């Protein structure tokens, strides 16, 4: 019953479970509910309260509510959900608070539902846990464990006298400034170069997107540490008992418009978590930060031997109101922090460590919003790192029967993307499916057991986040290395310089464009190839229709039919994988034909090709019933010449291969008119470049 409930609540959230009108941003209040001078106060409860009771407690103390924080268990970890009112006039009713907390719990459940690296049993249990939390919020059951308020001295005394409150903390005044500057981490980089273990997560990603409820947008970060890196984080300050970590996303606001407006709610499974303030942020940058005040409670990425559940996979999630801008950019970094005083675990007591520079995962505003950007995967840890577009090959491991793996990438309309699969240890076939941003399937393929393969996606139809899902056989486990690549793009000019197409990544394709004119006859020569196999080549017209296709290799050429239209044509180069590595380079020569004419009994005609793969066309006037012979001599074009003679109606009269120093007798001509002789030289040994003499005579 609870699993059905979570799906229903997820649907409600996506369809519009929101906190209502976001309200007007104003300066953080400096008075309590009665207008008396107030200061920020952190309240920890002895036992969880329902949302309604927590609101009553704040009202009874005559304090100004700033944040309601709930804790709920997901598997073996405790997750946090917060509803913040700092700096807003949003409603403080119990229903509004419950909706705000519910929006982030539902968003966290949605991310779990989308994470197909989780075993199905784990995913179902964790969704049940989120359903229980949402049920508790909807039915006013105890879940609130912490509060933040602004309270006068009198209100603070009332709070301290309340027996349901365990502690009331007034943090010290002042707050550090969070700076988005400097895309480097010189000390950390030097330490890593010297052999020190980095303290930041080895893998993760950030996704900034819309549609987490009507009018809501959000930012989601996922991150994971190895044991060695987590030990390095805990030891970074030399005091493992007082060290924390902040996941920072720095959004550009220099144009005065933001993609994310005021924060509504936030969630995380980091221990001892807090939502950082934006108090000292510069106007042109706004930082969205969730951190842990006690990294000592964190665990490294591992699998629980009893339940099979993954552990140490951390996330942060912020739901915000809809900003004014449709796009934005962000820098993403991690920061070591400490508590001052050490006993205070609230956001205002967390200070960055000046002698440990932040580590920039995505510098220079390179995170495009909306979109998903992976952290560069810095450690060769099998089975976790996700492939990202044009990133390194990544080994994806499935250790449990029934498990799936998926990864996401951000694509733009028209982009051509390929998937490469190597090192496949699965003993059964693997189903590979790619889904569009709206969840509808874009393409699918079957990766045969133990094989290597590549798969070319259709041109992406829309901008957004695409997901690729790997589903092995029901009882199968194994691993496969995945390479995700965009196509190599190039161009070539008819009768201009050659173009070298280089494909450095397994499974990758290349597209070479040229401008063509309707009616042109062209040839493509292929030479200098370092591929160990054929290339599947296709030429596409401006309409997208194929005008030529076939397997080509070094020393071959492709002769195109007369071009059907004027416009941009594309040559697709798709390496075959049976014998080669799928990588290499090849030289293309794009040429118009050499046109000439010859007369019956008119004497020899010499023609010359100067470009690899170039053809020669000779016209002659023939009379019905004539019996003719073509004599070839002085051939320097190649080992042989492919000869085709066309009738006036375009039908083939005769086709033969000649060594170049012999003759070809034609059948009696069927009609009077213009006949055409096409000479297609062998590419060996001189790439079809050279000359030949023809004589056309009656027999």
Secondary structure in CASP SS format (residue, H / E / C, confidence):
PFRMAT SS
TARGET T0000
AUTHOR 0000-0000-0000
METHOD secondary structure of the structure
MODEL  1
X C 1.00
X H 1.00
X H 1.00
X H 1.00
X H 1.00
X H 1.00
X H 1.00
X H 1.00
X H 1.00
X H 1.00
X H 1.00
X H 1.00
X H 1.00
X H 1.00
X H 1.00
X H 1.00
X C 1.00
X C 1.00
X C 1.00
X C 1.00
X C 1.00
X C 1.00
X C 1.00
X C 1.00
X E 1.00
X C 1.00
X C 1.00
X C 1.00
X C 1.00
X C 1.00
X E 1.00
X C 1.00
X C 1.00
X C 1.00
X C 1.00
X C 1.00
X E 1.00
X C 1.00
X E 1.00
X E 1.00
X E 1.00
X E 1.00
X E 1.00
X E 1.00
X E 1.00
X E 1.00
X E 1.00
X E 1.00
X E 1.00
X C 1.00
X H 1.00
X H 1.00
X H 1.00
X H 1.00
X H 1.00
X H 1.00
X H 1.00
X H 1.00
X H 1.00
X H 1.00
X C 1.00
X C 1.00
X C 1.00
X E 1.00
X E 1.00
X E 1.00
X E 1.00
X E 1.00
X E 1.00
X E 1.00
X E 1.00
X E 1.00
X E 1.00
X E 1.00
X C 1.00
X C 1.00
X E 1.00
X E 1.00
X E 1.00
X E 1.00
X E 1.00
X E 1.00
X E 1.00
X E 1.00
X C 1.00
X C 1.00
X C 1.00
X E 1.00
X C 1.00
X C 1.00
X C 1.00
X C 1.00
X C 1.00
X H 1.00
X H 1.00
X H 1.00
X H 1.00
X H 1.00
X H 1.00
X H 1.00
X H 1.00
X H 1.00
X H 1.00
X H 1.00
X H 1.00
X H 1.00
X H 1.00
X H 1.00
X H 1.00
X H 1.00
X H 1.00
X H 1.00
X H 1.00
X H 1.00
X C 1.00
X C 1.00
X C 1.00
X C 1.00
X C 1.00
X H 1.00
X H 1.00
X H 1.00
X H 1.00
X H 1.00
X H 1.00
X H 1.00
X H 1.00
X H 1.00
X H 1.00
X H 1.00
X H 1.00
X H 1.00
X H 1.00
X H 1.00
X H 1.00
X H 1.00
X H 1.00
X H 1.00
X C 1.00
X C 1.00
X C 1.00
X C 1.00
X C 1.00
X E 1.00
X E 1.00
X E 1.00
X E 1.00
X E 1.00
X E 1.00
X E 1.00
X E 1.00
X C 1.00
X H 1.00
X H 1.00
X H 1.00
X H 1.00
X H 1.00
X H 1.00
X H 1.00
X H 1.00
X H 1.00
X C 1.00
X C 1.00
X C 1.00
X E 1.00
X E 1.00
X E 1.00
X E 1.00
X E 1.00
X C 1.00
X C 1.00
X C 1.00
X C 1.00
X C 1.00
X C 1.00
X C 1.00
X C 1.00
X C 1.00
X C 1.00
X C 1.00
X C 1.00
X C 1.00
X C 1.00
X C 1.00
X C 1.00
X H 1.00
X H 1.00
X H 1.00
X H 1.00
X H 1.00
X H 1.00
X H 1.00
X H 1.00
X C 1.00
X C 1.00
X C 1.00
X C 1.00
X C 1.00
X C 1.00
X C 1.00
X C 1.00
X C 1.00
X E 1.00
X E 1.00
X E 1.00
X E 1.00
X E 1.00
X E 1.00
X E 1.00
X E 1.00
X C 1.00
X C 1.00
X C 1.00
X C 1.00
X C 1.00
X E 1.00
X E 1.00
X E 1.00
X E 1.00
X E 1.00
X E 1.00
X E 1.00
X E 1.00
X E 1.00
X C 1.00
X C 1.00
X H 1.00
X H 1.00
X H 1.00
X H 1.00
X H 1.00
X H 1.00
X H 1.00
X H 1.00
X C 1.00
X C 1.00
X C 1.00
X C 1.00
X C 1.00
X C 1.00
X C 1.00
X C 1.00
X C 1.00
X E 1.00
X E 1.00
X E 1.00
X E 1.00
X E 1.00
X E 1.00
X E 1.00
X E 1.00
X E 1.00
X C 1.00
X C 1.00
X C 1.00
X C 1.00
X C 1.00
X C 1.00
X C 1.00
X E 1.00
X E 1.00
X E 1.00
X E 1.00
X E 1.00
X E 1.00
X E 1.00
X E 1.00
X E 1.00
X C 1.00
X C 1.00
X C 1.00
X C 1.00
X E 1.00
X E 1.00
X E 1.00
X C 1.00
X C 1.00
X C 1.00
X C 1.00
X C 1.00
X C 1.00
X C 1.00
X C 1.00
X C 1.00
X E 1.00
X E 1.00
X E 1.00
X E 1.00
X E 1.00
X E 1.00
X E 1.00
X E 1.00
X C 1.00
X C 1.00
X H 1.00
X H 1.00
X H 1.00
X C 1.00
X C 1.00
X C 1.00
X C 1.00
X E 1.00
X E 1.00
X C 1.00
X C 1.00
X C 1.00
X C 1.00
X C 1.00
X C 1.00
X E 1.00
X E 1.00
X C 1.00
X E 1.00
X E 1.00
X E 1.00
X E 1.00
X E 1.00
X E 1.00
X E 1.00
X E 1.00
X E 1.00
X E 1.00
X C 1.00
X C 1.00
X C 1.00
X C 1.00
X C 1.00
X E 1.00
X E 1.00
X E 1.00
X E 1.00
X E 1.00
X E 1.00
X E 1.00
X E 1.00
X E 1.00
X E 1.00
X E 1.00
X E 1.00
X C 1.00
X C 1.00
X C 1.00
X C 1.00
X C 1.00
X C 1.00
X C 1.00
X H 1.00
X H 1.00
X H 1.00
X E 1.00
X E 1.00
X E 1.00
X C 1.00
X C 1.00
X C 1.00
X C 1.00
X C 1.00
X C 1.00
X E 1.00
X E 1.00
X E 1.00
X E 1.00
X E 1.00
X E 1.00
X E 1.00
X E 1.00
X E 1.00
X E 1.00
X E 1.00
X C 1.00
X E 1.00
X E 1.00
X E 1.00
X E 1.00
X C 1.00
X C 1.00
X C 1.00
X C 1.00
X C 1.00
X C 1.00
X C 1.00
X C 1.00
X C 1.00
X C 1.00
X C 1.00
X C 1.00
X C 1.00
X C 1.00
X C 1.00
X C 1.00
X C 1.00
X C 1.00
X C 1.00
X E 1.00
X E 1.00
X E 1.00
X E 1.00
X E 1.00
X C 1.00
X C 1.00
X C 1.00
X C 1.00
X C 1.00
X E 1.00
X E 1.00
X E 1.00
X E 1.00
X E 1.00
X E 1.00
X E 1.00
X E 1.00
X C 1.00
X C 1.00
X C 1.00
X C 1.00
X C 1.00
X E 1.00
X E 1.00
X E 1.00
X E 1.00
X E 1.00
X E 1.00
X C 1.00
X C 1.00
X C 1.00
X C 1.00
X C 1.00
X C 1.00
X C 1.00
X E 1.00
X E 1.00
X E 1.00
X E 1.00
X E 1.00
X E 1.00
X C 1.00
X C 1.00
X C 1.00
X C 1.00
X C 1.00
X E 1.00
X E 1.00
X E 1.00
X E 1.00
X E 1.00
X E 1.00
X E 1.00
X C 1.00
X C 1.00
X C 1.00
X C 1.00
X C 1.00
X E 1.00
X E 1.00
X E 1.00
X E 1.00
X C 1.00
X C 1.00
X C 1.00
X C 1.00
X C 1.00
X C 1.00
X C 1.00
X E 1.00
X E 1.00
X E 1.00
X E 1.00
X E 1.00
X E 1.00
X E 1.00
X E 1.00
X C 1.00
X C 1.00
X C 1.00
X C 1.00
X C 1.00
X C 1.00
X E 1.00
X E 1.00
X E 1.00
X E 1.00
X E 1.00
X E 1.00
X E 1.00
X E 1.00
X E 1.00
X C 1.00
X E 1.00
X E 1.00
X E 1.00
X E 1.00
X C 1.00
X C 1.00
X C 1.00
X C 1.00
X C 1.00
X C 1.00
X C 1.00
X E 1.00
X E 1.00
X E 1.00
X E 1.00
X E 1.00
X C 1.00
X C 1.00
X C 1.00
X C 1.00
X C 1.00
X E 1.00
X E 1.00
X E 1.00
X E 1.00
X E 1.00
X E 1.00
X E 1.00
X E 1.00
X C 1.00
X C 1.00
X C 1.00
X C 1.00
X C 1.00
X E 1.00
X E 1.00
X E 1.00
X E 1.00
X E 1.00
X E 1.00
X C 1.00
X C 1.00
X C 1.00
X C 1.00
X C 1.00
X C 1.00
X C 1.00
X E 1.00
X E 1.00
X E 1.00
X E 1.00
X E 1.00
X E 1.00
X C 1.00
X C 1.00
X C 1.00
X C 1.00
X C 1.00
X E 1.00
X E 1.00
X E 1.00
X E 1.00
X E 1.00
X E 1.00
X E 1.00
X C 1.00
X C 1.00
X C 1.00
X E 1.00
X E 1.00
X E 1.00
X E 1.00
X C 1.00
X C 1.00
X C 1.00
X C 1.00
X C 1.00
X C 1.00
X C 1.00
X E 1.00
X E 1.00
X E 1.00
X E 1.00
X E 1.00
X E 1.00
X E 1.00
X E 1.00
X E 1.00
X C 1.00
X C 1.00
X C 1.00
X C 1.00
X C 1.00
X C 1.00
X C 1.00
X C 1.00
X E 1.00
X E 1.00
X E 1.00
X E 1.00
X E 1.00
X E 1.00
X E 1.00
X E 1.00
X E 1.00
X C 1.00
X E 1.00
X E 1.00
X E 1.00
X E 1.00
X C 1.00
X C 1.00
X C 1.00
X C 1.00
X C 1.00
X C 1.00
X C 1.00
X E 1.00
X E 1.00
X E 1.00
X E 1.00
X E 1.00
X C 1.00
X C 1.00
X C 1.00
X C 1.00
X C 1.00
X E 1.00
X E 1.00
X E 1.00
X E 1.00
X E 1.00
X E 1.00
X E 1.00
X E 1.00
X C 1.00
X C 1.00
X C 1.00
X C 1.00
X C 1.00
X E 1.00
X E 1.00
X E 1.00
X E 1.00
X E 1.00
X E 1.00
X C 1.00
X C 1.00
X C 1.00
X C 1.00
X C 1.00
X C 1.00
X C 1.00
X E 1.00
X E 1.00
X E 1.00
X E 1.00
X E 1.00
X E 1.00
X C 1.00
X C 1.00
X C 1.00
X C 1.00
X C 1.00
X E 1.00
X E 1.00
X E 1.00
X E 1.00
X E 1.00
X E 1.00
X E 1.00
X C 1.00
X C 1.00
X C 1.00
X C 1.00
X E 1.00
X E 1.00
X E 1.00
X C 1.00
X C 1.00
X C 1.00
X C 1.00
X C 1.00
X C 1.00
X C 1.00
X E 1.00
X E 1.00
X E 1.00
X E 1.00
X E 1.00
X E 1.00
X E 1.00
X E 1.00
X E 1.00
X C 1.00
X C 1.00
X C 1.00
X C 1.00
X C 1.00
X C 1.00
X C 1.00
X C 1.00
X E 1.00
X E 1.00
X E 1.00
X E 1.00
X E 1.00
X E 1.00
X E 1.00
X E 1.00
X E 1.00
X C 1.00
END
